[in-house]
Amino acid sequence: MNIFISGSVAYDYLMTFPGLFHEQILPERLKSISLSFLVDKMTRQRGGIAPNIAYTMALLGEKPNLFATVGEDFEEYRAWLEKFGVNTEWAKVVPGKYTASFFATTDNINAQIASFYPGAMADAAELSLKELKQKPDLVIISPTDPSAMMKHAAECRELQIPYLYDPSQQILRLEGEELVRDMKGAHFLFVNDYEIGLICKKTGLDMNQILEMVDIIIVTKGAEGANIYTNGSDVHIPVFKEERIIDPTGVGDAFRGGFLAGYAHGWTLDFCARMGSLAAAYCLEQNGTQNHHYTKAEFITRFRENFDDEGKLNSL
């Protein structure tokens, strides 16, 4: 299946401060605050929703297409993704800009001070699905610059391309009528439990009304698993039991990647969601969003320890 993934691409710079932020702040001088924290650790992690999803899909043998704008510092990241089988032909470098970057410093009680530089992500609307040589089977519209999300959803509708709508972190930036417009005609809506509540509040719609617009709604619920809603049906998918909990960052992206790998094979929605559940567990057990790794054989073995796969995974 020819799947294109539109969304953010970013580097995450994560630092730790061996003290407490609140001890360094003078409340009476907040208007002239000027602080510099000497950190003792820093890591740079590859991130961004689009490559996170693509990475997990590639681990499971798929060849997803990254459809995003990136900066001049992307080449090392490109080589990493290509090594696992992600097609980065449509990762467009924006001259004179860096790849979007997230800078976060965390203190000893997990208080955090962070900044986000959008960089090349701000140019994502320059990409057009109309430029593709071959019509995709499915387009993933995940959080990036809101104008790009709206443009690519409109192009999918115009070109009659099925799309998965995943507004998640950008729900706060989108108006209710914008959410309604881009949910209409979407094949999938992918959100977590809190996000579906926000969508209902901003649009004034309930789940049944949204299902009149969207074929399938997948709602992830953290430790409570996930639910698949279709017209007249609500199927619960249990969480896959993790071996340890290290870092929840990127778990939702890994779920999407596992789900889409199954969907590319034409398997049932509940089976795809179980694949997503296991992929999410692998991510949860490691730091970062792309530091988990497994072979297809390892994935199949662990899957069979918990689910009856009816032999389907043999064709991965």
Long-range contacts (C-beta under 8 A, 24 or more apart in sequence): 1-62, 1-137, 1-138, 1-263, 1-264, 2-65, 2-134, 2-135, 2-136, 2-137, 2-138, 3-57, 3-62, 3-64, 3-65, 3-136, 3-137, 3-138, 3-139, 3-140, 3-260, 3-264, 4-64, 4-65, 4-67, 4-90, 4-129, 4-132, 4-136, 4-138, 4-139, 4-140, 5-50, 5-51, 5-53, 5-54, 5-64, 5-65, 5-66, 5-67, 5-68, 5-139, 5-140, 5-142, 6-50, 6-67, 6-68, 6-124, 6-127, 6-139, 6-140, 6-141, 6-142, 6-144, 6-148, 6-149, 6-152, 7-48, 7-49, 7-50, 7-53, 7-68, 7-140, 7-141, 7-142, 7-143, 7-144, 7-166, 8-48, 8-49, 8-50, 8-68, 8-100, 8-121, 8-142, 8-143, 8-144, 9-48, 9-50, 9-51, 9-66, 9-68, 9-69, 9-70, 9-74, 9-77, 9-91, 9-99, 9-100, 9-120, 9-121, 10-47, 10-48, 10-99, 10-100, 10-101, 10-102, 10-121, 11-44, 11-45, 11-46, 11-47, 11-73, 11-77, 11-99, 11-100, 11-101, 11-102, 12-44, 12-45, 12-46, 12-47, 12-101, 12-102, 12-104, 12-288, 12-289, 13-42, 13-43, 13-44, 13-101, 13-102, 13-103, 13-104, 14-42, 14-43, 14-44, 14-45, 14-104, 14-106, 15-39, 15-41, 15-42, 15-103, 15-104, 15-105, 15-106, 16-40, 16-41, 16-42, 16-105, 16-106, 16-107, 17-105, 17-106, 17-107, 17-108, 18-108, 19-107, 19-108, 20-107, 20-108, 20-109, 20-111, 21-107, 21-111, 21-113, 22-111, 37-105, 37-113, 39-105, 43-287, 43-288, 45-287, 45-288, 45-289, 45-290, 45-291, 46-77, 46-80, 46-288, 46-289, 46-290, 47-102, 47-249, 47-250, 47-288, 47-289, 47-290, 48-100, 49-142, 49-143, 49-144, 49-166, 49-168, 49-253, 50-140, 50-142, 50-144, 51-77, 51-81, 51-86, 51-290, 52-250, 52-253, 52-254, 52-257, 52-289, 52-290, 53-140, 53-142, 53-253, 53-256, 53-257, 53-260, 54-81, 54-86, 54-257, 55-81, 55-84, 55-86, 55-257, 55-289, 55-290, 56-253, 56-254, 56-256, 56-257, 56-258, 56-261, 56-279, 56-283, 57-86, 57-257, 57-260, 57-261, 57-264, 58-84, 58-85, 58-86, 59-84, 59-257, 59-279, 59-293, 59-294, 59-296, 59-299, 60-257, 60-258, 60-261, 60-275, 60-279, 60-296, 60-299, 60-316, 61-85, 61-261, 61-296, 61-316, 62-260, 62-261, 62-264, 63-87, 64-260, 65-89, 65-90, 65-136, 66-90, 66-91, 67-91, 67-127, 67-129, 67-139, 67-152, 68-92, 68-121, 68-124, 68-127, 68-144, 69-93, 69-94, 69-120, 69-121, 69-123, 69-124, 69-126, 69-127, 70-94, 70-99, 70-120, 71-97, 71-98, 71-99, 71-100, 71-119, 71-120, 72-96, 72-97, 72-98, 73-98, 73-99, 74-99, 74-120, 80-290, 90-127, 90-132, 92-126, 92-127, 93-120, 94-119, 94-120, 94-123, 94-126, 97-123, 118-145, 121-145, 124-148, 125-151, 127-152, 128-155, 129-155, 129-156, 129-159, 129-161, 130-155, 130-159, 135-159, 135-161, 136-161, 137-162, 138-162, 138-163, 138-164, 138-187, 138-260, 138-263, 139-163, 139-164, 140-164, 140-166, 140-256, 140-260, 141-165, 141-166, 141-182, 142-166, 142-168, 142-256, 143-167, 143-168, 143-169, 143-170, 144-170, 146-170, 146-173, 146-174, 146-178, 149-174, 149-182, 150-178, 150-181, 150-182, 153-181, 153-182, 153-186, 154-182, 156-185, 157-185, 162-187, 163-187, 163-188, 164-188, 164-189, 164-190, 164-260, 165-189, 165-190, 165-214, 166-190, 166-191, 166-256, 167-191, 167-195, 167-199, 168-192, 168-195, 168-252, 171-195, 171-198, 171-199, 171-202, 172-198, 174-202, 175-202, 176-202, 176-203, 176-204, 177-203, 179-203, 180-205, 180-213, 183-210, 183-213, 183-214, 184-213, 184-214, 185-213, 186-213, 186-214, 186-215, 187-214, 187-215, 187-216, 188-214, 188-215, 188-216, 188-217, 188-218, 189-214, 189-216, 189-217, 189-218, 190-218, 190-220, 190-256, 191-217, 191-218, 191-219, 191-220, 192-219, 192-220, 192-221, 192-222, 192-252, 193-219, 193-220, 193-221, 193-222, 193-224, 216-269, 218-259, 218-273, 220-252, 220-255, 225-277, 226-255, 226-273, 226-276, 226-277, 228-269, 228-270, 228-273, 230-269, 235-269, 235-270, 235-273, 237-270, 237-273, 237-274, 237-276, 237-277, 238-277, 239-277, 239-280, 239-281, 240-274, 240-277, 240-278, 240-280, 240-281, 240-306, 241-281, 241-306, 242-281, 242-284, 242-285, 243-281, 243-285, 244-285, 245-284, 245-285, 246-284, 246-285, 246-286, 246-287, 247-284, 247-286, 247-287, 247-288, 248-284, 249-288, 249-289, 250-283, 250-288, 250-289, 250-290, 251-280, 251-283, 251-284, 252-280, 253-283, 253-289, 254-279, 254-280, 254-282, 254-283, 254-289, 254-292, 255-279, 255-280, 261-316, 265-312, 265-315, 265-316, 267-312, 271-309, 271-312, 274-303, 274-307, 275-303, 278-302, 278-303, 278-306
